Amino acid sequence: MHVSAIIAAGGRGQRFGGAQPKQLQMLGGQPILRRSVEAFARCAAVTDIIVALPGDVLADPPAYLVSGGKPLQLVAGGARRRDSVAEAFARVADRADVVVVHDAARPLVTGALIERTVAAAARSGAAIAALRAQDTIKQTDASGRVRGTLPREGIYLAQTPQAFQTAILREGLALDGEVTDEATLVERAGHGVVVVDGDPRNVKITTPADLTMAERLLGGGETARMRIGNGYDLHRLVADRPLVLGGVRIPFERGLLGHSDADALCHAVTDAILGAAGAGDIGRHFPDTDPAWQGADSLELLRRAAAIVRDAGWAVGNVDAVVIAQRPRLVPHLEAMQANLAEAIGCEPAQIGVKGKTNEGVDSMGSGDSIAVHAVALLVATL
């Protein structure tokens, strides 16, 4: 079954306030939008993802939206939520059987909730996640005076995800009118919508107070969900080898000796992020006894390590690395190294620090016989 996910992230979040859209605010060390998108990227039931963004964000999208394994498209959102969903729906593949729509402002959605909503829609045509009302329901007039008490049996509070067979959602989106969710349009088109049990943790972030509550739901705030790892690598400098650091080929009379391209910077960063996730080291995943890695591009090894870390429920918060080399001078190449590492990891260049140091003539680094790298990585939980 082909399932396309639409992430509605085209609004500005006026009620939240702040200089940037609320979906770019940080939650537990990660942007809200990233958490929502990666929940669907990890979900085995989802085939591809389409994200509707504000125009200015689309013009310069975050790195985590342009890298990763699952097919992902970015589109410009519209003036209203339904317009954003319609713009994204226009990109849905003809072969899609089910389309699942989710608010980016619900970053704590689980794979289990996505899967049961999609499964219900595949069976019945349309399904939404919702919570059964637990409190007494009061109806008021415009002045706030209670007009009556409604029976809470059969009352549900709608959430997202909401999933629909593709043809049914197409009918709903063809209708006019102001609505707050796609299920309302589908109901107006004459289709039944079933409810699956929602998740109380699947909160919608509308105000700063909601963000604080979401932090608590994550398990005690940022520090309780962080991991730190360090990495180290050293290679000898020899003749007739290219010098590659951070994926940048640096003009020099000698290069680093190793089974792969011997990119010590990538190797140290790879060890740091794998170590922080408790996932071993570069030698375990890409051993130098395996001919497959002979002359390998170490940026690709880092890209694979980053995927291992993501699959384990972690994202890279930041990396800081020190390259110890007496020669050559590295300053002209540091910015390119940062950009390459960020692309391979799937983060912003501002999250990567690379510094060059000499060893003041001491030991093999100081004598120009080797280059060493120390790296530290901070991971933040996504699950």
C-alpha positions, 0 to 999 in steps of 0.5 A, a space after each residue: 500500500 502506498 501511503 503519502 503523508 502531508 505535514 501542514 506547516 504553512 502557518 506562522 503561529 500568530 498565537 504563539 508569538 515570536 520572531 519565527 514560525 512556531 514550528 521552528 521553535 525548539 523542543 527538547 533540543 530540536 525544532 518542532 517541525 523536525 520532530 513531526 517530519 521525522 516521526 513520519 520518516 521513521 514510520 514503516 507505513 508511510 511511503 513518502 512525505 510532502 511538507 507545506 511551508 511558509 514561503 520564506 522557509 521554503 526559500 531557505 529550507 532547514 537541512 533536515 528537510 533536504 536530506 534523509 532516506 525517505 522521499 520528501 517534497 517541499 511546497 509553499 503553503 497557502 493563506 489557510 490551513 486547507 489551502 496548504 493541504 490542497 497545495 501539498 495534495 496536488 503533489 501526491 502521486 497518482 498511485 497513492 492509496 491513502 493520504 495521511 495529514 498531520 499538523 506540524 504543531 503536534 511533534 510528539 505523534 508516535 509511529 503506532 498512532 500513525 499506523 493505526 490511523 492509516 490502517 483504519 482509513 484503508 479499511 473504512 475510507 476515512 479515519 481520525 485520531 481523537 480522544 474521548 471526552 473525560 470531563 463534563 461538557 458545558 455549552 455556553 452562549 456568547 456572553 459565557 453563560 452556561 446554556 446547558 450540559 451535553 452528554 459526554 458519551 460520543 464526544 471526542 476531541 479530534 487530533 491529527 493524524 487524519 487519514 483518507 483514501 486518496 479519492 475521498 480526500 480529493 472530493 473533500 478538498 474540492 469543497 469550499 468553506 472554512 474548516 479546521 480539519 480535513 475530516 470536516 470536508 470529507 464529512 460534508 462530501 458525504 463520507 463517513 469518518 471513523 475514530 481511532 484512539 488518540 494519544 494524550 501525549 499527542 499535544 498541539 503546541 499553540 502557546 508557549 505554555 503548550 511548549 513547556 508541557 511538551 518538554 515535560 512530556 518528553 521526560 524531564 526536559 533537555 538534559 534528561 534526553 541528551 547523550 555526549 560522545 567523543 571520537 578520535 582518529 590519527 593517520 600518517 602522512 605519506 607521499 602519493 596520497 590525496 589529503 582529504 579532510 571533511 570531504 575537502 581535497 586539500 592541495 598538499 604534497 602528502 596525504 593520509 594513509 588508510 584503507 578508505 580515503 583516510 579522512 580523519 575528520 570524518 572518522 572522528 566525527 563518525 565515532 563521536 556520533 556512534 559512540 553517543 548513541 551507544 552504537 559502536 564505532 567506525 571499525 564495527 560498521 565499516 571494518 578495514 578488513 572489508 574490501 567494500 570500504 577500500 578507498 571509500 568516501 568517508 563522507 558517505 560513511 558518516 552519512 550512513 552512521 548518521 542514519 544509524 543514529 536517527 534510526 536509534 531515535 537520536 538526532 545530532 544537536 551539534 558537533 565540535 572538532 579539532 584538527 591537529 596539523 602542523 601543515 598545511 594551513 586549514 583555515 581557508 578550508 574550514 567553512 567547506 568542511 563544516 558544510 560537508 559534515 552538516 550535509 552528511 549528518 543532516 543538520 545546519 552548518 551552524 551546528 558544526 564546529 571545526 577548528 585547526 590547531 598546530 602541535 607546536 612542533 611536538 610529537 608526530 603531528 608537530 613534526 608533520 608526519 601525521 594529522 589527528 582529530 578530536 571530536 565531540 558530538 551531542 545527541 538529542 532524543 527524538 523518540 
